[in-house]
Structure formats: structure tokens, C-alpha cells
Amino acid sequence: MILWRILYTSMLWIKRCTISFHLAGIIPVSSIPLEYDLPYHPCLLPLDDNYLMIHRSIMECAYAGCETIWIVADPDITPIFKKVVGDYVYDPINYYRALDPDKMAKRTMIPIFFTTMEVKNRGKRDSYGWSIIEGAYMAYRVSNQLSKWIIPNMYYVSFPWALYPPEIVREYRKSISSEKKFIITANGEGVKENKYLGFTLDQQDFINCRAHVRKEGTGMYVPGGKLNDAGIPREVLPPEERWSAKKFNLSEVFSQLGTPTITHDLSYYYDVTSFEGYKKWAASQIEISKPPVEKWITPSRYKKSLLQFE
């Protein structure tokens, strides 16, 4: 894959010139029941001219200070997402510094990667919350294979299904890129109350939540059921009771999430998991505008048109 995207973007530019904290952004797209009947994925619905719902989540991760962004999507929809998203997004904070002698010298490109649910978990634990766990695991796994120095210290999760201005996390950027835990709520309710609002989790939260889902979810066989002569379970659960973890909602998956240090409570947000919710936002006076720069996201630079090949 283009030498692992040029060795993981030269090991995150030598860990952003020896800054020792890696914040990875996770954007879960698949494995969620939606109330849409569209010929394309609802994440591609527009919020502004050439600014889609998936773009809003990417910019939220960029404003939060993420060094990498990982989009968890099914393989059948990944090609079109790669087409509209590209390979990198510019950090909006460092894009243009008016008082800097070289105004463009400190521009930072944040690499965007695509991953998917592992085959062994499909039909067993593939809930929407579990896709976040999978995205965090893949970010850790790929980073660890290159160097232990670029393993993510914290993960910031952004949901495409909640519409609010992504720049609200900018004031918490320094705190998010630290050991402090951050969560966005609405009327005091966040991800633990099944709200699709941004939050952070660290490595211990990842371990605790993954272990909880594995422990509480059922499998094929009755726990403590009958064994055959070889000691292998043979008492099978009814079909409707098997693999219960695939039906877990966000509150069940992230019940073991640690207590947040910093909370931002929204005065409003729009849940767009249904077309009715999208229409409510469109009918409101709330605008979610694209970044005020000409070139904020880069197209896929390593792909050629078929016409360019001899």
C-alpha cells in the first residue's frame, strides 16, 4: 500500500519532531442501523458546497489535534469514501499563520487511513460500538508494527451522525492531546447514554471495554452447559440468543469508560441517524460551513487515472 503510505508518513514526521503524544482520531461509519433509503451512503449527504457529513467528522478530529485519522468502513463502500476524502487533511490551526515570517512553513498534513471490521467478528460482535474498538485496535496494531514510539496514547472518536460545529473542540485541543479525558454531552448525556457525541478513550479504556463486551456477550454454546467426552461444549443456544454482543448499543459497549476530566455540554445538536433528523437540521437556521481555506483536504495522490497508464 504505497510502502505503508511512505512508512506511515515517515513515522508521523518523526513523531511531530519528537513531541511524544499521539492522538488518533476514530470515525466509525459502518455497522449502524440507519433510517435512510438512499442509493448511496448517508455519510455523503451535503452540509455545504462540497462539504459532506464525513468531512465534518474529519474536521472535528483535525480541530481536536489528531495526528492520524482512522475511518472504519465496510469494504464495499470504502472506494467511494477514498474518492471523496482523499489521503490527507490539513490541520486548520497551522494552515495559515498571519504573523509568521513564513506563513506556510508550519502546515501540517494529517494522514487518513481506512480500516474495516475483522472477519472473525462479523455476525458475532459487529455492533456500532465494537467498530470503534476495532478502529482503535487497528491504529494501535499498525503503529506498533512500525515503532513503539508512535503507538497512540489517546483516541478521539467523532461520529458523523451528530451535527454540531466541529470547531467547538478547538479550545480543548491542548487538553485533549494529554492524559486528560474529554467528552461532549448534550443536557448532561453523552456516549454512555447512547448519544453520538465525541469523546476520548485511552489504552486502558480500550482494554476494559473490549474485555467487557467479550465477557458479557454470548457465544454459540450455553455457558456452563453440557460437555462431550472430550470436554468440548455441545449444548447450543437458541439462534436468537447467540452472539448477543452484535446487538450491544453504545452504552453497553462503553459502560467501562473512565470518568471524564473535561466536559463540554452542547446547547444543541442534531441526531441525523434518520432522514427526518437530517431534514430538521436542514430546516433550522444552524449552518455548518466548510473550512474557510481553498485547499483543506488533499485528493488521493498515489492513484492514477486508467488513461495515464500505458
C-alpha positions in Angstrom: 0.0 0.0 0.0 2.5 2.6 -1.3 5.1 1.4 1.1 2.7 1.7 4.0 1.8 5.3 3.0 5.5 6.1 2.8 6.3 4.4 6.1 3.4 5.8 8.0 4.1 9.3 6.7 7.8 9.0 7.8 6.7 7.8 11.2 4.5 10.7 11.7 7.2 13.1 10.7 9.4 11.6 13.4 6.6 11.9 15.9 5.9 15.5 15.0 9.6 16.4 15.7 9.8 14.5 19.0 6.6 15.6 20.5 5.8 12.4 22.5 1.9 12.3 22.4 0.0 10.6 19.6 -3.8 11.4 19.4 -5.5 9.1 16.9 -8.9 10.0 15.5 -11.5 7.3 15.0 -14.6 7.8 12.7 -17.0 4.8 12.8 -19.1 4.7 9.6 -20.5 1.1 9.3 -22.4 -1.3 11.4 -25.1 1.2 12.5 -28.8 0.8 11.7 -30.0 3.9 9.9 -33.4 5.1 8.8 -32.5 6.1 5.2 -33.4 4.7 1.8 -30.7 6.2 -0.4 -28.7 4.8 -3.3 -25.5 5.9 -1.6 -24.2 6.0 2.0 -25.9 8.7 4.2 -22.4 10.0 5.3 -22.2 11.5 1.8 -25.1 13.9 2.4 -24.1 17.5 2.0 -23.8 20.1 4.7 -22.3 22.8 2.4 -21.0 23.0 -1.1 -18.5 20.1 -1.5 -18.7 19.6 2.3 -20.3 16.3 3.4 -21.1 14.7 6.8 -18.0 12.6 6.7 -16.0 15.8 6.1 -17.4 17.4 9.2 -16.2 14.4 11.3 -12.7 14.6 9.7 -12.5 18.3 10.6 -13.6 17.7 14.1 -10.7 15.3 14.5 -8.4 17.8 12.9 -9.5 20.6 15.3 -9.1 18.2 18.2 -5.4 17.9 17.3 -5.3 14.3 15.9 -2.1 13.2 14.3 -3.8 10.4 12.4 -7.4 9.7 11.4 -8.8 6.2 11.0 -12.2 5.7 9.2 -13.9 2.3 10.0 -15.9 1.4 6.9 -17.1 -1.7 5.2 -15.1 -2.8 2.1 -18.0 -2.3 -0.3 -18.2 1.5 0.5 -14.5 2.2 1.0 -13.7 3.1 -2.7 -16.2 6.0 -2.9 -15.1 7.2 0.5 -11.5 7.2 -0.6 -12.6 9.2 -3.6 -14.3 12.0 -1.7 -12.0 12.0 1.3 -8.5 11.6 -0.1 -5.3 10.8 1.7 -4.7 13.8 4.0 -6.4 16.8 5.6 -4.6 19.9 6.6 -4.5 20.9 10.3 -6.7 24.0 10.3 -4.8 25.5 13.2 -1.5 25.6 11.4 -2.8 26.2 7.9 -2.1 29.9 7.8 -0.2 31.9 10.4 -0.6 35.6 9.6 2.2 36.8 11.9 4.7 34.1 11.0 7.6 35.1 8.6 6.9 32.0 6.5 3.2 31.7 6.7 3.0 28.3 5.1 6.1 26.6 6.6 4.3 25.0 9.5 1.4 23.5 7.6 0.7 20.0 9.0 -0.9 17.2 6.9 -2.9 14.7 8.9 -2.9 11.2 7.1 -6.3 9.5 6.7 -6.4 5.7 6.8 -9.3 3.2 6.1 -9.9 0.0 8.1 -12.7 -2.4 8.5 -14.2 -4.9 10.9 -12.2 -8.1 11.2 -13.8 -11.1 9.5 -13.8 -13.2 12.7 -16.1 -10.7 14.4 -18.6 -10.2 11.6 -22.0 -11.5 12.7 -20.7 -12.1 16.2 -19.7 -8.7 17.8 -20.1 -6.3 14.9 -22.1 -3.7 16.7 -21.6 0.0 16.0 -19.7 0.5 19.3 -17.5 -2.5 18.6 -16.4 -0.9 15.3 -14.8 1.9 17.4 -12.9 -0.8 19.3 -11.8 -2.3 16.0 -10.6 1.1 14.7 -8.6 1.8 17.9 -7.1 -1.7 17.7 -6.0 -1.3 14.1 -4.5 2.1 14.8 -2.5 0.5 17.7 -1.5 -2.6 15.6 -0.3 -0.7 12.6 1.6 1.8 14.7 3.2 -0.9 16.9 4.4 -2.8 13.8 6.5 0.3 12.8 7.7 1.6 16.1 6.6 1.6 19.7 7.2 5.4 19.7 4.2 6.1 17.5 1.6 4.0 19.3 -1.4 6.2 20.1 -1.6 7.5 23.6 -5.3 8.5 23.3 -8.1 8.1 20.8 -10.6 10.8 19.9 -13.9 9.4 18.5 -16.0 11.6 16.2 -19.5 10.5 14.9 -20.8 11.6 11.5 -24.4 11.2 12.8 -24.3 14.2 15.2 -24.3 17.6 13.6 -22.7 20.4 15.6 -19.8 22.8 14.6 -16.6 20.8 14.6 -14.5 23.8 15.7 -16.0 23.7 19.3 -13.3 21.3 20.3 -10.5 23.8 19.3 -10.5 25.4 22.7 -9.9 22.0 24.3 -7.2 21.0 21.8 -4.3 21.1 24.3 -6.2 19.2 27.0 -7.4 16.5 24.5 -3.8 15.9 23.5 -2.9 14.9 27.0 -3.8 12.3 29.6 -7.0 14.2 30.5 -10.2 12.5 29.3 -12.7 14.6 27.3 -16.3 14.1 26.4 -19.0 16.1 24.7 -22.5 15.9 26.2 -26.0 17.4 25.5 -28.1 18.1 28.5 -25.6 16.0 30.5 -25.9 13.0 28.3 -23.0 11.6 26.2 -21.8 8.3 24.7 -22.8 6.3 27.9 -26.4 7.4 27.3 -26.3 6.4 23.6 -25.6 9.9 22.3 -23.4 10.1 19.1 -21.2 12.8 20.6 -17.4 13.0 20.6 -15.2 11.6 23.4 -11.8 10.3 24.1 -10.6 6.9 25.4 -7.1 5.8 26.4 -5.5 2.4 26.1 -6.9 1.2 29.5 -10.4 2.2 28.5 -9.9 0.3 25.2 -8.8 -2.8 27.1 -11.6 -2.6 29.7 -14.4 -2.0 27.1 -13.2 -4.8 24.8 -13.0 -7.3 27.8 -16.4 -6.3 28.9 -18.0 -7.0 25.5 -16.2 -10.3 25.3 -17.4 -11.3 28.8 -21.0 -10.2 28.6 -21.7 -11.3 25.0 -22.9 -14.8 24.4 -21.4 -17.3 22.0 -22.7 -20.3 20.2 -23.0 -22.5 23.3 -24.7 -22.3 26.7 -22.2 -21.1 29.3 -21.6 -23.9 31.7 -23.6 -26.3 29.5 -23.2 -30.0 28.8 -19.8 -31.2 27.6 -19.0 -34.3 25.5 -16.4 -36.9 26.4 -13.6 -34.7 25.2 -14.7 -31.7 27.4 -16.0 -29.7 24.4 -19.3 -27.8 24.8 -22.2 -29.2 22.9 -25.3 -27.6 24.3 -26.2 -25.0 21.7 -28.1 -21.7 22.4 -31.2 -20.9 20.5 -30.5 -18.8 17.4 -32.0 -15.6 18.8 -29.7 -15.8 21.9 -26.4 -16.4 20.1 -23.8 -13.7 19.7 -25.7 -11.1 21.7 -22.8 -8.6 21.5 -23.7 -7.8 17.9 -26.8 -6.1 19.3 -25.0 -4.1 22.0 -25.6 -0.3 21.9 -23.1 2.4 22.8 -24.0 2.5 26.5 -23.3 -1.3 26.8 -20.0 -1.2 24.9 -18.6 1.8 26.7 -20.1 1.1 30.2 -16.5 0.7 31.4 -15.3 4.0 30.1 -13.4 6.0 32.6 -14.7 9.2 34.2 -14.0 12.3 32.0 -11.9 15.1 33.3 -13.2 17.7 30.9 -16.8 18.0 29.7 -18.3 20.3 27.0 -22.1 20.5 27.2 -23.8 21.4 23.9 -26.7 23.8 23.8 -27.9 22.0 20.7 -27.1 19.2 18.3 -28.9 17.3 15.6 -29.1 13.5 15.5 -29.1 12.6 11.8 -29.3 8.8 12.1 -32.6 9.2 10.2 -33.7 11.3 7.2 -36.2 13.1 9.5 -33.3 14.2 11.7 -31.4 15.4 8.6 -34.5 17.4 7.5 -34.8 19.0 10.9 -31.2 20.3 10.6 -31.7 21.5 7.0 -34.9 23.4 8.1 -33.1 25.0 11.0 -31.0 28.2 11.0 -27.9 26.4 12.1 -25.1 26.5 9.4 -22.2 24.1 9.4 -19.8 25.6 6.9 -16.7 24.1 5.3 -13.3 25.4 6.3 -12.6 29.0 5.0 -9.5 27.9 3.1 -9.1 27.0 -0.6 -7.4 23.7 -0.2 -8.2 22.0 3.1 -8.2 18.4 2.0 -6.0 16.6 -0.5 -7.2 14.0 -3.0 -5.6 10.6 -3.3 -2.1 11.4 -4.6 -0.9 7.9 -5.3 -3.6 6.8 -7.7 -3.5 7.4 -11.4 -6.4 7.5 -13.9 -6.5 4.5 -16.2 -5.8 6.9 -19.1 -2.4 7.6 -17.6 -1.2 4.1 -17.8 0.5 2.9 -21.0 
